[in-house]
Amino acid sequence: MQINYAYRIKLSNESVLSFGIKGGANLIYSDFSNAVTPEFTDPLHSRNNIWIPRMGIGLMYHNSRFFIAASVPSLLAYIPEKSFQLNNDGGFLSHHFYGSMGYVIDLKKDIWQLKPFIFAKYHHTAPFQLDLGLQLWYKNVFSIGSSYRTGDAIAAMLEIPVWEGINLSYAYDYTNSLFREIGSGAHEIVIEYTWNKKKTKVPSIHKITNLPKF
């Protein structure tokens, strides 16, 4: 369970700087009663369940066509139990760094728009990874796109604004790394609702103002 909050500062008629914070908790539930395994000593799974509160931050600059952003989703994590502590190698306090950037290009005004984007991921125990993607919008009604994740997978995606404030996205990842031996791919479906208390101060890249810009 996570709650995200963003505070936006209007820098000009065409640009905004946003600060974001997220807070929530993860419930880890484990039942190893039927597992055939030697001694299992992972402290996270030493009990049936455990709650772990977490907090992350983010920063984003954008105008009606360009955006750049950076975030650390798990900046802090609190373990209520005193029997153990997580360090920066632990999964819930591990610092993953994310960065993204994109630009919207008019191919034919009010009909076709092209959006190339980059999504970068870094963790000190894993190789640096990039997602290189491209989305094509038609009349601000729907988009199709694809992306390539270095050393891992290719993906196809579809995004449709269903109703005012409601958007539907679908993506399929096809794994082309050694992970294919245990997993052939992944489906992702996202239904998003955005409540706009007032009109946005900076124009969206789409005619539908509530459609997520990036």
Backbone as ProteinMPNN parsed JSONL, in Angstrom:
{"seq_chain_A": "MQINYAYRIKLSNESVLSFGIKGGANLIYSDFSNAVTPEFTDPLHSRNNIWIPRMGIGLMYHNSRFFIAASVPSLLAYIPEKSFQLNNDGGFLSHHFYGSMGYVIDLKKDIWQLKPFIFAKYHHTAPFQLDLGLQLWYKNVFSIGSSYRTGDAIAAMLEIPVWEGINLSYAYDYTNSLFREIGSGAHEIVIEYTWNKKKTKVPSIHKITNLPKF", "coords_chain_A": {"N_chain_A": [[0.856, -1.182, 0.0], [0.678, 2.111, -0.994], [0.996, 5.667, -0.896], [1.106, 8.453, -2.944], [2.329, 11.759, -3.246], [2.465, 14.952, -4.745], [4.02, 18.114, -5.092], [3.735, 21.012, -6.909], [5.575, 23.514, -8.6], [5.164, 26.351, -10.435], [7.22, 27.438, -12.886], [7.253, 28.976, -15.176], [5.084, 30.093, -17.859], [5.128, 27.835, -19.36], [6.42, 25.771, -18.034], [7.078, 23.482, -15.302], [8.147, 22.577, -12.039], [8.283, 19.718, -10.135], [7.968, 18.228, -6.943], [8.068, 15.138, -5.365], [6.723, 12.774, -3.013], [6.502, 9.596, -1.488], [4.748, 7.33, 0.569], [4.156, 4.52, 2.681], [3.435, 1.041, 3.283], [4.702, -2.308, 3.341], [3.402, -5.56, 3.431], [4.691, -8.519, 4.372], [4.104, -11.808, 3.913], [4.617, -15.088, 4.926], [4.647, -18.596, 4.544], [6.016, -21.409, 5.307], [5.408, -23.989, 5.915], [4.907, -26.161, 4.291], [7.176, -26.37, 2.828], [10.028, -27.984, 1.519], [13.08, -27.862, 2.654], [16.464, -27.097, 3.592], [17.933, -25.68, 6.59], [16.394, -22.581, 7.183], [17.101, -19.289, 7.31], [16.463, -16.644, 6.814], [15.76, -13.534, 8.106], [13.544, -11.948, 7.469], [11.589, -13.764, 6.906], [11.196, -15.202, 9.174], [9.006, -15.045, 10.729], [5.395, -15.373, 10.538], [4.19, -13.115, 9.349], [5.042, -9.699, 8.539], [5.122, -6.186, 8.899], [6.378, -3.505, 6.997], [7.103, -0.262, 7.022], [7.677, 2.283, 4.53], [9.452, 4.87, 2.672], [9.788, 7.151, -0.044], [11.3, 9.407, -2.499], [11.018, 11.915, -5.122], [11.775, 13.858, -8.098], [10.859, 16.16, -10.628], [11.004, 17.816, -13.731], [9.143, 19.532, -16.173], [7.717, 20.614, -19.3], [5.293, 21.467, -21.804], [6.175, 19.71, -23.708], [8.595, 18.422, -23.081], [10.305, 16.371, -20.67], [12.101, 15.595, -17.641], [13.281, 13.487, -15.09], [13.948, 12.196, -11.749], [14.33, 9.692, -9.218], [14.159, 8.034, -5.983], [12.798, 5.349, -4.892], [12.806, 3.835, -2.483], [13.883, 5.279, -0.092], [13.956, 5.362, 2.685], [13.352, 2.904, 5.184], [11.567, 1.24, 7.738], [11.997, -1.129, 10.248], [10.0, -2.696, 12.439], [10.56, -4.843, 14.26], [13.103, -5.633, 16.587], [14.921, -7.586, 16.395], [16.518, -7.819, 14.217], [18.259, -5.921, 11.685], [18.011, -4.072, 8.63], [20.375, -3.509, 6.071], [21.975, -1.562, 3.467], [22.068, -3.519, 1.579], [19.851, -4.977, 1.892], [16.609, -5.979, 0.71], [14.485, -4.194, 1.157], [15.442, -1.789, 2.007], [17.222, -1.157, 0.201], [18.868, 0.989, -2.026], [17.585, 1.974, -4.894], [18.114, 3.712, -7.871], [16.468, 5.833, -10.102], [16.022, 7.281, -13.33], [14.576, 9.364, -15.831], [13.657, 10.511, -19.125], [12.163, 12.367, -21.756], [10.624, 13.349, -24.923], [8.223, 15.072, -26.893], [7.216, 14.875, -30.229], [5.776, 16.55, -32.907], [4.368, 14.993, -35.566], [2.313, 15.311, -37.401], [0.315, 17.948, -37.006], [-1.995, 17.878, -34.349], [-2.811, 15.351, -35.063], [-0.873, 13.121, -35.421], [1.558, 12.157, -33.077], [4.846, 11.695, -31.85], [6.653, 10.079, -29.323], [9.667, 9.699, -28.067], [11.52, 8.097, -25.427], [13.576, 7.649, -22.484], [14.481, 5.448, -19.906], [16.262, 5.012, -17.049], [18.022, 2.804, -14.851], [19.608, 2.103, -11.768], [21.57, 0.198, -9.539], [23.81, -0.64, -6.947], [24.575, -3.296, -6.864], [23.962, -4.441, -9.266], [24.008, -4.589, -12.92], [24.122, -1.503, -14.757], [21.146, -0.304, -16.257], [19.087, 0.33, -19.12], [16.012, 1.49, -20.449], [14.849, 1.89, -23.611], [12.55, 3.607, -25.391], [9.615, 4.095, -27.526], [6.745, 5.845, -28.342], [3.711, 6.144, -30.178], [1.257, 8.432, -30.795], [-2.169, 8.82, -31.708], [-4.275, 11.285, -32.701], [-4.571, 12.021, -30.045], [-6.076, 10.076, -28.861], [-5.436, 7.355, -28.546], [-2.502, 5.331, -27.916], [0.263, 3.47, -29.236], [3.172, 1.506, -28.678], [6.67, 0.62, -28.187], [9.475, -0.85, -26.464], [12.936, -1.312, -25.548], [14.8, -3.14, -23.297], [17.932, -3.041, -21.99], [19.95, -5.872, -22.163], [17.92, -7.577, -21.322], [14.954, -7.539, -22.102], [12.292, -7.064, -24.557], [9.472, -4.954, -25.206], [5.944, -4.417, -25.707], [3.375, -1.939, -25.874], [0.23, -0.403, -24.957], [-1.955, 2.347, -24.705], [-4.872, 3.881, -23.494], [-7.18, 6.462, -23.085], [-9.985, 6.094, -21.197], [-12.207, 7.36, -20.002], [-13.16, 10.559, -18.68], [-10.626, 11.294, -16.579], [-10.003, 8.611, -16.189], [-7.79, 6.118, -17.158], [-6.446, 3.545, -19.22], [-3.911, 1.148, -19.437], [-1.776, -1.168, -21.109], [0.778, -3.606, -21.177], [3.27, -5.798, -22.533], [5.954, -7.794, -21.764], [8.607, -9.346, -23.386], [10.909, -11.669, -22.7], [14.331, -11.791, -23.471], [16.638, -12.684, -22.375], [18.7, -14.903, -20.312], [16.829, -15.435, -18.421], [14.594, -16.4, -19.612], [14.495, -19.127, -19.389], [13.074, -19.755, -17.105], [10.958, -18.04, -17.11], [8.762, -16.819, -19.467], [7.671, -14.364, -20.177], [5.842, -11.303, -19.346], [2.709, -9.934, -18.396], [1.152, -6.773, -18.063], [-1.312, -4.806, -16.638], [-2.762, -1.694, -16.19], [-4.991, 0.344, -14.5], [-5.89, 3.599, -14.154], [-6.881, 6.317, -12.129], [-7.335, 9.764, -12.112], [-7.785, 12.582, -10.161], [-8.634, 15.778, -10.753], [-8.474, 18.67, -9.097], [-8.49, 21.259, -9.906], [-7.994, 23.103, -12.961], [-5.062, 22.353, -14.861], [-2.036, 24.278, -14.724], [-0.096, 24.304, -16.612], [-0.052, 23.526, -20.005], [-1.097, 20.311, -21.217], [0.54, 17.631, -23.059], [-1.327, 16.442, -24.496], [-4.651, 16.549, -25.922], [-6.621, 15.74, -24.179], [-6.787, 16.747, -21.057], [-6.401, 15.477, -18.614], [-4.959, 13.243, -19.134], [-2.135, 11.297, -18.409], [0.967, 12.886, -18.721], [3.497, 11.788, -19.033]], "CA_chain_A": [[0.0, 0.0, 0.0], [1.502, 3.314, -1.117], [0.336, 6.941, -1.205], [2.026, 9.389, -3.597], [1.918, 13.164, -3.196], [3.369, 15.829, -5.498], [3.841, 19.56, -4.958], [4.218, 21.572, -8.165], [5.934, 24.928, -8.633], [5.127, 26.862, -11.797], [8.395, 28.257, -13.151], [6.88, 29.897, -16.235], [3.825, 29.688, -18.474], [5.285, 26.569, -20.071], [7.257, 24.803, -17.32], [6.729, 23.178, -13.916], [9.049, 21.736, -11.258], [7.478, 18.94, -9.198], [8.606, 17.445, -5.898], [7.167, 14.07, -4.98], [7.044, 11.917, -1.877], [5.613, 8.457, -1.368], [4.832, 6.663, 1.858], [3.258, 3.378, 2.788], [3.96, -0.122, 3.983], [4.627, -3.619, 2.701], [3.109, -6.694, 4.289], [5.351, -9.74, 3.916], [3.481, -12.986, 4.516], [5.357, -16.29, 4.563], [4.183, -19.854, 5.115], [6.939, -22.437, 4.838], [5.061, -25.257, 6.548], [4.946, -27.226, 3.294], [8.412, -26.275, 2.048], [11.097, -28.946, 1.805], [14.268, -27.032, 2.554], [17.34, -27.136, 4.784], [17.722, -24.583, 7.543], [16.018, -21.318, 6.532], [17.443, -18.308, 8.34], [16.17, -15.273, 6.398], [14.977, -12.919, 9.196], [12.262, -11.433, 6.984], [10.623, -14.855, 6.845], [11.246, -15.965, 10.411], [7.667, -14.996, 11.291], [4.363, -15.548, 9.517], [4.014, -11.87, 8.615], [5.743, -8.532, 9.065], [4.832, -4.916, 8.235], [7.573, -2.682, 6.819], [6.835, 1.084, 6.485], [8.705, 2.741, 3.596], [9.284, 6.217, 2.148], [10.641, 7.48, -1.181], [11.198, 10.782, -2.992], [11.24, 12.093, -6.551], [11.869, 15.222, -8.61], [10.559, 16.157, -12.051], [10.803, 19.07, -14.456], [8.513, 19.295, -17.476], [6.863, 21.596, -19.955], [4.275, 20.803, -22.592], [6.761, 18.747, -24.645], [9.806, 17.778, -22.595], [10.351, 16.085, -19.239], [13.249, 14.906, -17.075], [12.895, 13.145, -13.723], [14.807, 11.296, -10.991], [13.651, 9.265, -7.999], [14.658, 6.939, -5.146], [11.536, 4.886, -4.298], [12.978, 3.324, -1.121], [14.932, 6.059, 0.558], [13.961, 4.96, 4.09], [12.471, 1.799, 5.561], [11.629, 1.025, 9.183], [11.681, -2.482, 10.645], [9.557, -2.634, 13.835], [11.211, -5.847, 15.073], [14.455, -5.273, 16.989], [15.77, -8.763, 16.329], [17.468, -7.682, 13.119], [18.211, -4.656, 10.969], [18.348, -4.17, 7.213], [21.351, -2.545, 5.592], [21.744, -1.144, 2.09], [21.969, -4.704, 0.733], [18.551, -5.588, 2.107], [15.689, -5.658, -0.374], [13.517, -3.149, 1.444], [16.132, -0.526, 2.245], [18.184, -1.028, -0.868], [18.65, 2.24, -2.755], [17.498, 1.91, -6.351], [18.044, 5.05, -8.445], [15.79, 5.851, -11.397], [16.002, 8.536, -14.063], [13.846, 9.252, -17.096], [13.645, 11.709, -19.952], [11.435, 12.155, -23.003], [10.262, 14.526, -25.707], [7.096, 14.851, -27.801], [7.462, 15.445, -31.555], [4.601, 16.618, -33.774], [4.544, 14.514, -36.935], [1.269, 16.039, -38.108], [-0.324, 18.674, -35.912], [-3.297, 17.427, -33.857], [-3.156, 14.01, -35.554], [0.15, 12.159, -35.035], [2.644, 12.614, -32.219], [5.833, 10.669, -31.543], [7.297, 10.358, -28.036], [10.795, 8.872, -27.629], [11.833, 8.276, -24.013], [14.63, 6.83, -21.881], [14.293, 5.165, -18.487], [17.517, 4.451, -16.559], [17.954, 2.187, -13.523], [20.932, 1.79, -11.228], [21.755, -0.329, -8.19], [25.239, -0.933, -6.842], [24.84, -4.733, -7.0], [23.464, -4.926, -10.558], [24.464, -3.787, -14.062], [23.333, -0.332, -15.158], [20.169, -0.752, -17.241], [18.34, 1.363, -19.823], [14.85, 1.206, -21.286], [14.763, 2.825, -24.731], [11.194, 3.399, -25.875], [9.006, 4.972, -28.518], [5.289, 5.786, -28.378], [3.056, 6.87, -31.264], [-0.112, 8.837, -30.436], [-3.06, 9.178, -32.813], [-5.343, 12.216, -32.339], [-4.713, 12.054, -28.588], [-7.111, 9.107, -28.503], [-4.752, 6.17, -28.039], [-1.109, 5.224, -28.323], [0.932, 2.185, -29.263], [4.606, 1.738, -28.57], [7.539, -0.493, -27.848], [10.697, -0.458, -25.784], [13.979, -2.319, -25.419], [15.507, -3.076, -22.027], [19.269, -3.577, -22.258], [20.319, -7.133, -21.538], [16.825, -8.278, -20.66], [13.669, -7.815, -22.74], [11.612, -6.09, -25.394], [8.097, -4.812, -24.715], [4.933, -3.712, -26.494], [2.472, -1.254, -24.943], [-0.965, 0.257, -25.473], [-2.522, 3.268, -23.714], [-6.156, 4.402, -23.949], [-8.014, 7.19, -22.121], [-11.31, 5.487, -21.249], [-13.202, 8.342, -19.6], [-12.54, 11.699, -18.02], [-9.949, 10.913, -15.347], [-9.721, 7.177, -16.14], [-6.92, 5.691, -18.246], [-6.121, 2.124, -19.249], [-2.637, 0.83, -20.091], [-1.407, -2.587, -21.159], [2.131, -3.844, -21.683], [3.75, -7.177, -22.496], [7.405, -7.928, -21.837], [9.124, -10.611, -23.906], [12.266, -11.799, -22.185], [15.302, -12.37, -24.394], [17.843, -13.024, -21.626], [18.684, -16.262, -19.766], [15.642, -15.579, -17.571], [13.568, -17.104, -20.387], [14.437, -20.531, -18.982], [12.086, -19.927, -16.037], [9.831, -17.124, -17.317], [8.746, -16.442, -20.886], [7.226, -12.99, -20.377], [4.981, -10.762, -18.292], [1.623, -9.04, -18.775], [0.882, -5.724, -17.076], [-2.518, -4.012, -16.9], [-2.875, -0.598, -15.232], [-6.151, 1.227, -14.575], [-5.509, 4.764, -13.36], [-7.854, 7.396, -11.983], [-6.738, 11.038, -11.695], [-8.766, 13.576, -9.749], [-8.133, 17.139, -10.925], [-9.243, 19.626, -8.317], [-8.608, 22.453, -10.74], [-7.314, 22.961, -14.246], [-3.608, 22.433, -14.786], [-1.507, 25.577, -15.107], [0.758, 24.113, -17.778], [-0.778, 22.685, -20.962], [-0.677, 18.933, -21.402], [0.941, 17.323, -24.42], [-2.484, 15.828, -25.138], [-5.882, 17.316, -25.873], [-7.302, 15.339, -22.958], [-5.881, 17.361, -20.092], [-6.132, 14.624, -17.478], [-4.135, 12.112, -19.563], [-0.768, 11.44, -17.915], [1.858, 13.431, -19.75], [4.677, 10.968, -19.238]], "C_chain_A": [[0.893, 1.233, 0.0], [0.617, 4.525, -1.42], [1.388, 7.88, -1.779], [1.458, 10.804, -3.525], [2.944, 14.003, -3.937], [3.008, 17.29, -5.255], [4.497, 20.215, -6.162], [4.452, 23.074, -8.051], [5.961, 25.369, -10.082], [6.297, 27.813, -12.0], [8.125, 29.304, -14.222], [5.553, 29.43, -16.803], [3.91, 28.324, -19.144], [6.083, 25.521, -19.299], [6.873, 24.692, -15.846], [7.828, 22.307, -13.303], [8.225, 21.049, -10.184], [8.361, 18.195, -8.211], [7.618, 16.383, -5.438], [7.665, 13.295, -3.778], [6.042, 10.776, -1.849], [5.829, 7.802, -0.013], [3.836, 5.524, 1.912], [3.923, 2.247, 3.526], [3.793, -1.364, 3.132], [4.318, -4.675, 3.757], [3.744, -7.935, 3.67], [4.735, -10.913, 4.655], [4.185, -14.232, 4.01], [4.758, -17.503, 5.273], [5.037, -20.973, 4.529], [6.634, -23.802, 5.442], [5.133, -26.425, 5.581], [6.224, -27.223, 2.465], [9.416, -27.336, 2.5], [12.414, -28.228, 1.58], [15.171, -27.271, 3.753], [17.071, -25.92, 5.659], [17.477, -23.268, 6.809], [16.163, -20.209, 7.561], [17.149, -16.868, 7.943], [15.295, -14.611, 7.453], [13.649, -12.351, 8.736], [11.179, -12.495, 7.008], [10.651, -15.721, 8.09], [9.901, -15.961, 11.131], [6.663, -15.15, 10.163], [4.152, -14.279, 8.698], [4.732, -10.734, 9.319], [5.368, -7.318, 8.233], [6.099, -4.086, 8.172], [7.169, -1.329, 6.23], [8.002, 1.558, 5.62], [8.397, 4.162, 3.135], [10.245, 6.435, 0.991], [10.396, 8.898, -1.654], [11.445, 10.815, -4.501], [11.233, 13.562, -6.933], [11.633, 15.18, -10.111], [10.413, 17.589, -12.579], [10.15, 18.746, -15.792], [7.854, 20.568, -17.993], [5.89, 20.823, -20.837], [4.833, 19.75, -23.549], [7.921, 17.93, -24.085], [9.683, 17.467, -21.107], [11.678, 15.417, -18.893], [12.96, 14.682, -15.597], [13.923, 12.216, -13.098], [14.086, 10.916, -9.706], [14.433, 8.156, -7.293], [13.439, 6.405, -4.395], [11.653, 4.395, -2.862], [14.132, 4.042, -0.448], [15.083, 5.644, 2.019], [13.003, 3.786, 4.276], [12.667, 1.527, 7.051], [11.17, -0.398, 9.496], [11.264, -2.461, 12.121], [10.278, -3.626, 14.737], [12.652, -5.451, 15.364], [15.431, -6.444, 16.859], [16.78, -8.691, 15.198], [17.292, -6.323, 12.483], [18.577, -4.902, 9.512], [19.403, -3.128, 6.879], [21.069, -2.238, 4.133], [21.711, -2.313, 1.11], [20.624, -5.391, 0.895], [17.549, -5.103, 1.071], [14.789, -4.474, -0.105], [14.154, -1.806, 1.779], [17.155, -0.262, 1.156], [17.857, 0.181, -1.736], [18.731, 2.008, -4.267], [17.313, 3.328, -6.874], [17.441, 4.963, -9.847], [15.865, 7.24, -12.016], [15.282, 8.35, -15.383], [13.835, 10.592, -17.815], [12.906, 11.39, -21.245], [11.044, 13.462, -23.668], [9.149, 14.148, -26.682], [7.326, 15.605, -29.105], [6.163, 15.421, -32.351], [4.964, 16.12, -35.17], [3.552, 15.184, -37.872], [0.366, 16.651, -37.064], [-1.733, 18.162, -35.645], [-3.702, 16.051, -34.382], [-2.146, 12.974, -35.045], [1.214, 12.821, -34.176], [3.549, 11.433, -31.882], [6.53, 11.039, -30.237], [8.414, 9.355, -27.761], [11.091, 9.134, -26.145], [12.919, 7.3, -23.583], [14.314, 6.663, -20.4], [15.537, 4.425, -17.994], [17.358, 3.936, -15.138], [19.354, 1.827, -13.048], [20.814, 1.255, -9.806], [23.186, -0.831, -8.092], [25.566, -2.417, -6.999], [24.43, -5.293, -8.356], [24.014, -4.066, -11.688], [23.542, -2.592, -14.301], [22.41, -0.732, -16.31], [19.391, 0.423, -17.815], [17.12, 0.761, -20.508], [14.781, 2.288, -22.355], [13.424, 2.597, -25.413], [10.723, 4.442, -26.861], [7.498, 4.753, -28.499], [4.762, 6.636, -29.529], [1.612, 7.131, -30.868], [-0.894, 9.227, -31.69], [-4.21, 10.026, -32.279], [-5.615, 12.26, -30.841], [-5.769, 11.088, -28.082], [-6.497, 7.826, -27.94], [-3.301, 6.191, -28.513], [-0.678, 3.765, -28.357], [2.425, 2.458, -29.202], [5.363, 0.471, -28.258], [8.768, 0.049, -27.143], [11.654, -1.634, -25.736], [14.713, -2.094, -24.111], [16.848, -3.768, -22.201], [19.525, -4.85, -21.458], [19.176, -7.93, -20.979], [15.64, -8.581, -21.563], [13.29, -6.731, -23.733], [10.149, -6.068, -24.969], [7.235, -4.103, -25.741], [3.931, -3.113, -25.527], [1.336, -0.569, -25.682], [-1.541, 1.121, -24.368], [-3.769, 3.924, -24.284], [-6.802, 5.208, -22.827], [-9.456, 6.708, -22.252], [-12.397, 6.513, -21.005], [-12.466, 9.486, -18.937], [-11.943, 11.267, -16.68], [-9.545, 9.455, -15.264], [-8.918, 6.773, -17.378], [-6.563, 4.218, -18.09], [-4.829, 1.913, -20.016], [-2.404, -0.667, -20.042], [-0.003, -2.707, -21.741], [2.46, -5.323, -21.575], [5.255, -7.176, -22.693], [7.773, -9.313, -22.354], [10.594, -10.708, -23.545], [13.189, -12.431, -23.226], [16.636, -12.669, -23.716], [17.74, -14.467, -21.132], [17.491, -16.508, -18.853], [14.513, -16.314, -18.289], [13.432, -18.563, -19.978], [13.405, -20.775, -17.891], [10.882, -18.996, -16.187], [9.838, -16.584, -18.726], [8.362, -14.995, -21.124], [6.304, -12.55, -19.26], [3.939, -9.834, -18.889], [1.423, -8.008, -17.663], [-0.324, -4.913, -17.526], [-2.64, -2.968, -15.804], [-4.141, 0.195, -15.524], [-5.894, 2.383, -13.617], [-6.636, 5.786, -13.332], [-7.148, 8.637, -11.447], [-7.849, 12.028, -11.375], [-8.118, 14.951, -9.848], [-9.024, 18.11, -10.166], [-9.465, 20.924, -9.076], [-7.817, 22.24, -12.01], [-5.804, 23.112, -14.072], [-3.112, 23.769, -15.32], [-0.618, 25.5, -16.349], [0.061, 23.166, -18.741], [-0.196, 21.276, -21.047], [-0.181, 18.748, -22.83], [-0.214, 16.711, -25.195], [-3.696, 16.741, -25.027], [-6.668, 16.997, -24.609], [-6.398, 15.74, -21.8], [-5.537, 16.438, -18.929], [-5.238, 13.437, -17.839], [-2.712, 12.313, -19.054], [0.188, 11.882, -19.007], [2.969, 12.454, -20.082], [4.601, 9.739, -18.352]], "O_chain_A": [[1.751, 1.393, 0.868], [-0.388, 4.409, -2.12], [2.441, 8.082, -1.174], [0.261, 11.017, -3.718], [4.148, 13.8, -3.784], [1.832, 17.652, -5.218], [5.682, 20.002, -6.416], [3.64, 23.805, -7.485], [6.712, 24.81, -10.882], [6.366, 28.867, -11.368], [8.697, 30.393, -14.187], [4.957, 28.481, -16.295], [2.885, 27.721, -19.461], [6.397, 24.47, -19.859], [6.414, 25.651, -15.226], [8.37, 21.418, -13.96], [7.541, 21.714, -9.406], [9.374, 17.606, -8.588], [6.461, 16.691, -5.153], [8.869, 13.172, -3.552], [4.865, 10.969, -2.153], [6.952, 7.731, 0.486], [2.793, 5.566, 1.259], [4.858, 2.456, 4.299], [2.876, -1.465, 2.317], [4.905, -4.677, 4.839], [3.374, -8.347, 2.571], [4.832, -11.004, 5.879], [4.335, -14.417, 2.802], [4.409, -17.438, 6.452], [4.812, -21.423, 3.405], [7.502, -24.675, 5.477], [5.389, -27.557, 5.993], [6.345, -27.986, 1.507], [9.621, -27.555, 3.694], [12.818, -28.01, 0.438], [14.683, -27.615, 4.829], [16.078, -25.218, 5.468], [18.246, -22.885, 5.928], [15.445, -20.181, 8.56], [17.542, -15.948, 8.66], [14.179, -15.076, 7.687], [12.71, -12.275, 9.528], [9.993, -12.181, 7.115], [10.177, -16.858, 8.065], [9.673, -16.767, 12.032], [7.016, -15.072, 8.986], [3.956, -14.352, 7.485], [4.998, -10.789, 10.52], [5.3, -7.398, 7.006], [6.819, -3.967, 9.163], [6.912, -1.255, 5.028], [9.163, 1.28, 5.922], [7.253, 4.613, 3.191], [11.382, 5.967, 1.027], [9.411, 9.527, -1.268], [11.999, 9.88, -5.078], [10.745, 14.407, -6.182], [12.133, 14.289, -10.798], [9.785, 18.443, -11.953], [10.55, 17.799, -16.468], [7.488, 21.463, -17.231], [5.69, 19.628, -20.623], [4.072, 18.983, -24.139], [8.196, 16.839, -24.585], [9.035, 18.206, -20.366], [12.298, 14.762, -19.731], [12.453, 15.577, -14.92], [14.673, 11.536, -13.798], [13.322, 11.712, -9.161], [15.24, 7.449, -7.896], [13.077, 6.957, -3.355], [10.701, 4.521, -2.093], [15.213, 3.483, -0.26], [16.198, 5.578, 2.537], [11.975, 3.694, 3.604], [13.786, 1.578, 7.561], [10.097, -0.822, 9.069], [12.113, -2.225, 12.981], [10.586, -3.289, 15.881], [13.351, -4.978, 14.468], [16.615, -6.315, 17.172], [17.781, -9.407, 15.206], [16.289, -5.647, 12.713], [19.345, -5.81, 9.193], [19.333, -1.994, 7.351], [20.021, -2.622, 3.615], [21.367, -2.131, -0.058], [20.289, -6.29, 0.123], [17.621, -3.964, 0.608], [14.364, -3.805, -1.046], [13.461, -0.789, 1.828], [17.867, 0.741, 1.19], [16.708, 0.376, -2.134], [19.816, 1.867, -4.831], [16.458, 4.066, -6.384], [17.845, 4.136, -10.665], [15.78, 8.249, -11.315], [15.37, 7.283, -15.991], [13.982, 11.652, -17.206], [13.007, 10.28, -21.768], [11.119, 14.535, -23.068], [9.135, 13.044, -27.227], [7.596, 16.806, -29.103], [5.521, 14.376, -32.456], [5.764, 16.739, -35.872], [3.895, 15.574, -38.988], [-0.285, 15.928, -36.31], [-2.551, 18.026, -36.555], [-4.836, 15.627, -34.164], [-2.519, 12.053, -34.319], [1.709, 13.901, -34.498], [3.079, 10.318, -31.659], [6.951, 12.183, -30.061], [8.139, 8.261, -27.269], [10.932, 10.256, -25.666], [13.15, 6.273, -24.222], [13.929, 7.618, -19.725], [15.834, 3.329, -18.471], [16.66, 4.535, -14.32], [20.176, 1.319, -13.81], [20.065, 1.783, -8.984], [23.717, -1.388, -9.053], [26.722, -2.765, -7.243], [24.537, -6.498, -8.58], [24.442, -2.936, -11.452], [22.334, -2.669, -14.074], [22.838, -1.421, -17.235], [19.075, 1.382, -17.111], [17.184, -0.331, -21.073], [14.667, 3.472, -22.037], [13.179, 1.519, -25.954], [11.322, 5.506, -27.021], [7.025, 3.624, -28.623], [5.293, 7.708, -29.819], [0.838, 6.203, -30.635], [-0.369, 9.868, -32.6], [-5.027, 9.545, -31.495], [-6.743, 12.504, -30.414], [-6.299, 11.267, -26.985], [-6.997, 7.278, -26.958], [-2.929, 6.967, -29.393], [-1.187, 2.934, -27.605], [2.887, 3.518, -29.626], [4.784, -0.602, -28.089], [9.07, 1.241, -27.21], [11.253, -2.791, -25.862], [15.193, -0.993, -23.842], [16.897, -4.955, -22.525], [19.339, -4.891, -20.242], [19.405, -8.878, -20.228], [15.33, -9.751, -21.786], [13.869, -5.645, -23.759], [9.642, -7.053, -24.431], [7.719, -3.298, -26.537], [3.656, -3.694, -24.477], [1.451, -0.207, -26.853], [-1.614, 0.689, -23.217], [-3.755, 4.454, -25.395], [-6.961, 4.692, -21.72], [-10.08, 6.891, -23.297], [-13.401, 6.54, -21.718], [-11.27, 9.383, -18.663], [-12.676, 10.916, -15.755], [-8.808, 9.083, -14.351], [-9.321, 7.054, -18.507], [-6.4, 3.714, -16.979], [-4.664, 2.436, -21.118], [-2.773, -1.345, -19.083], [0.355, -1.997, -22.68], [2.004, -6.015, -20.664], [5.766, -6.625, -23.668], [7.313, -10.327, -21.828], [11.418, -9.929, -24.023], [12.872, -13.476, -23.793], [17.645, -12.883, -24.388], [16.8, -15.178, -21.49], [17.172, -17.656, -18.541], [13.581, -16.798, -17.647], [12.384, -19.174, -20.189], [12.906, -21.892, -17.76], [9.893, -19.145, -15.47], [10.811, -15.958, -19.146], [8.692, -14.44, -22.172], [6.014, -13.316, -18.341], [4.242, -9.041, -19.781], [1.513, -8.329, -16.479], [-0.36, -4.399, -18.644], [-2.625, -3.305, -14.621], [-4.349, 0.662, -16.644], [-5.704, 2.178, -12.418], [-7.259, 6.084, -14.351], [-6.443, 8.567, -10.44], [-8.732, 12.283, -12.194], [-7.172, 15.255, -9.121], [-10.174, 18.343, -10.538], [-10.484, 21.595, -8.913], [-7.047, 21.285, -12.112], [-5.333, 23.896, -13.247], [-3.69, 24.328, -16.253], [-0.413, 26.495, -17.045], [-0.38, 22.094, -18.326], [1.015, 21.073, -20.963], [-0.435, 19.579, -23.702], [-0.11, 16.484, -26.401], [-3.761, 17.601, -24.148], [-7.308, 17.876, -24.033], [-5.351, 15.127, -21.592], [-4.483, 16.599, -18.313], [-4.803, 12.701, -16.953], [-2.137, 13.384, -19.244], [0.206, 11.308, -20.096], [3.349, 12.296, -21.243], [5.507, 8.907, -18.371]]}, "name": "protein", "num_of_chains": 1, "seq": "MQINYAYRIKLSNESVLSFGIKGGANLIYSDFSNAVTPEFTDPLHSRNNIWIPRMGIGLMYHNSRFFIAASVPSLLAYIPEKSFQLNNDGGFLSHHFYGSMGYVIDLKKDIWQLKPFIFAKYHHTAPFQLDLGLQLWYKNVFSIGSSYRTGDAIAAMLEIPVWEGINLSYAYDYTNSLFREIGSGAHEIVIEYTWNKKKTKVPSIHKITNLPKF"}
